[in-house]
Amino acid sequence: MTLKRIEIIANPNSGTINIGKLEKACEHINRFLPSKIIFTKTFEHAIEISKAASLNSEVIPVLCGGDGTIFTYINNASLNKFFAIVPGGTANVIAKELGIPFNTLMACKTVLTAAVKDVDVGVCNNKKFLFAAGVGFDAEVAANVSSPLKARVGQYAYHLSALKTLLTYSPPKLEIFADDNLKPYIGEFAIISNMRRYGGDLFFAPKARYDDSLLDILVLKKLTLKTLMKLLKYARGAGVFPVEYAYEFKCSKLKIVADSAVSFQLDGEVFEPQKTFQFAISPEKAKIITP
């Protein structure tokens, strides 16, 4: 494989992207390797250029945007080749977890100087994710966040949505089967993590590793304001794991059966309600350039 140029796939609508800084960084990279910025125009356009860049043996794909930009890439492009990330979203969970600089120029320089890490790829019902998935409550919260509010207040939009959602939400009953166990865990909300970070300053799976071929599972037995606050306290590092209200464990595959169709989210992207969820670690790895 002869790499001859860099293609920066940029989402101009991402939360913190600075086009001027990105263009200056591109000028710097051009001193060492030809590069160009391709701004995505539509979701379909993003898929098209992601596929093309991943299949071109001469190109290093660089994703400039948030976790949604990365999600689109891993679900539509070939993972046989490495790619890089320049953070430009609201949360940038994946970039934080991998230690990628938030300074646009420094992140672009990483493309030229750093090494490639193999990162586990989670799979749920044939869709891929990198940092976390949620079945139930958090998907409803994410679905209720309006784009204008997110643009104005950033991650705080999710806090406001969580309070509003909790007032009217009726949680499902979830039966959760780990690996080949026949006896399920029973709960009302589940978080499936591949990385430690969930979003913002929350660590629901502080022991998770993205290179151990395992998923870290958290199951909330009952979803109430009290149990949710206990869980959030733990996720912020201000309390111990609430064993009386939740389960935590690791597994290589997971099956969740809900008593009614329930929404789910993968890396913050929300999908239509379903009743059965199959989770596993893909045999493919995401090859990501990191410091």
N, C-alpha and C positions, 0 to 999 in steps of 0.2 A: 504494500500500500504506500503510494507516494503522495504525501500531503502537500498541496500546493497553495491552498488559500483558506481563509477563515470566512464563514458566513454567519453573521450575527442576526439571529431571528428574534426580532424585538416586537413586543406587544405595546403599541403606543398608548393603550388605555390602562396599562398597569399602574398600580397605586402610587409608586414613588419613582417611576422612571424619569430621568432627566435627559432629554434628547440631546441637548447641547453638550453635556458631559460625555454622553455616549459617542457622539460624533468626534469629539476631541480624542477620546480613547482609541477610536478606530484609526484616526490619523497616526497615533503613536504606534499602533500595531503594524501599520503599513510600512514602517521602517524596517521591519523584520520579515513580515509575511503578508502578501496581498490580502486585504480584507474588505468586506462591504457589509452594510446594514440592509436587511430586508424587513420592512415594517409589515406586520400582518394586517390585512384589510378586513377579513372576515374569518370566522371559525374554519370554514372550508379551505380558505387560503392558507391558514396556519397548518392545517393537516397536510396540504399539498407540498408546501415548502419543507416541512419537517421530514416527510418521506423522502423527498428528493435529496436533501442534504445528507440524510443518514445512509443513503444508498450510493452516494458519489464518493468514490475512493480518494478523490483529490481534496475533499472538503473536511474541515473541522467545524462541526455545528456548535454554535455558542448561543445559548438561550438567555435572552434578556427579558425578564418579566418576573412574575410571581410564581407561586406553587402551581397555579392553574396552567401557566405556560408550560411548565415541566410535565404536568399531568397529560396535557394534550400531546406532547412529544412522545412520552414513553408508551402511550396507548396507540400511537399511529405510525411511529418510525421504527426502523430496525435498531435493535440494541446490540448488534454485532460490532458496532464501532463506538469509540468513546465520544463524549460531548462535554461541553463546559457550561457553567452557569454564571451569569452576571445578575445579581439580585436587583429587582425593580418592582416588586409587588408590595402588598400591605403587610403580610406576616413573614414571608420568606423563611418558612420553617426549615426547609431542606438545606438552604444555603447556610443558615445558622448552625445546623447540626454538623455540616461538613466543614465548617470553619472558613467558608469562602468570604473574602472581604466585601464589605458593603460599599466601599469606595469604588466607583465605576472604573477608574483607571487601574487601580490595584487589582480588581477582579479580572480585567482584561489582560493584565500582565501575567496573571496566573496561568492563562492559557498557554503562554510561551515557555514558562519556567517550571511548572509543577508536574506532579506525578498523577497517575490514574489509580483510582480506588474502585474495587468491585463492590457494589452496593446491592444488598438483597432487594428483590422486587416482590411485593405482596400481590396476591391475586384474589379477587372476590367476584364470583359469578362472571368470569372471563374478562374482567376489567382489572387493570394494574394500578398499584399505588406504591408510594415510597415511604411516607412517614406514618400515617394513621388512617384508620377507618372507624366509623361509628354506626351502630345500628340503633335507631330510635331517636332519643331526645336531641342529640346534637345536630342530627340531620334536619330536624324540624327548625331548630334555631338558625342554622345556616340558610335554610330556605326562606326564612322570614326576614332576613337582612336585606334591606333595600340598597341598591347601588348608590343612590344619592347620599344616603346616610353614611354608608361605608366611605364614600369619597370625602365627606366632611369630618368624620370623627375617627376614621381608621378602625382599629381593632375594638374600640369601645362600642362599635355598632353591634358586635356579637354579645356584649354584656347586656345591653339594653334589650336585644332580641330574646336572650335567655330568660330574663325576668318576665317579659310579656308572654312568652311561650309557656312558661311554667304555670301560669294562671289558668290556662284552658286545656293543657295537654293531658290526654288520657294514655298512659303508657301501655305497651303491649306486654304479654307474658312471653318470655323468651326461654326456650330450652336450648342449652348450649353444650354440644358434645365435643370434647377435646380429644384429638387423635382418634384412637379406635375405642375409646371408652363408651360403654353403653348407658351408663348412668349420667344424666345431664346435670349441669349447674342450672339453677332456675333464677332468673332475674328479670329486670324491666328495662335495662339499658346496658349496652356493651361497647367498649372501646377496644379496638384491635390495633396494636402498635408495632411498627417495624423500627422506629426511632424513638429516642427518649422524649423529644419535644412533641407537643401536641399543637401548640399555637400560643403566641404571646409569651407569658412567663409560666405557662403550665407544663408540668412534667407528670403525666399520668403513668408513665412507664419509665421511671428513672434508671432501671437496670437494663433497659432494652439495648440491643446492639444491632446495627444494620449489616453485620457480617457473620452472624451466628446461625443463619438458616432457621431461625425460630421466630414465632410471633409472641408478643407479650399481651396477655388478655386481662382486661379488667371488667368485672361484671358487678353492677350495682343491683343489690337484691330488690330494693324498693326505691322508687324515684319519688322523693319528697323534697321540700325545701331543706329540711334538716339534713338528710343524707347527702344531698348535693353540696351543701355548704361544707360538710365534713370532708367530702371528696376533694373539693376545691382547695381546702386548707392543706391537705396532703400534697396536692399537685403543685402548690406554690412553695413547698418545702417548709411549711410552718406547722406541720403536725405529722403524726404517725399514720400509717395506713389503717383505715377504719375497718378492722376485721369483722366487727359486728354488723356492718352494713354492706360489705362488698367482698368479692373474691378476686384474687390475682394469681395467675399461673402462666407458664410458658407451654407452647405446643408447636408442632410443625404443620398441623392442619386442624381445621375447626369447622363445625357445622352448626348453624343457628336456625332454629325453627320457631317462627312467631305464630301466635294464635290468630293474628290478623295481619294483613299486608301493612308493612311498616317502611318508612323512608330510611335510606342509608346514605352515608357520605364517604367518599374516598378522597383523601388529601384536600378536603374542603369542598369538593364538587358533589352536589346532591343529585340523587337518582330516584326514579319512580319507585313507589312502594312495592315490596315483594314479601313473600312469606318464608322463603328458604334462602339461606346464604351459605355458600361454600368458600372457605378461606384456605389459602395455602401459600407457600413460598415458591415462586417460579424457579424452574431450573436455569432460566436466563438471569444474568446479572446486569445491572446498569453500570456502565463503565464511565465514571465521572471524573473529570480533571479537578483536583483539589490542591490546596497549598501543601 
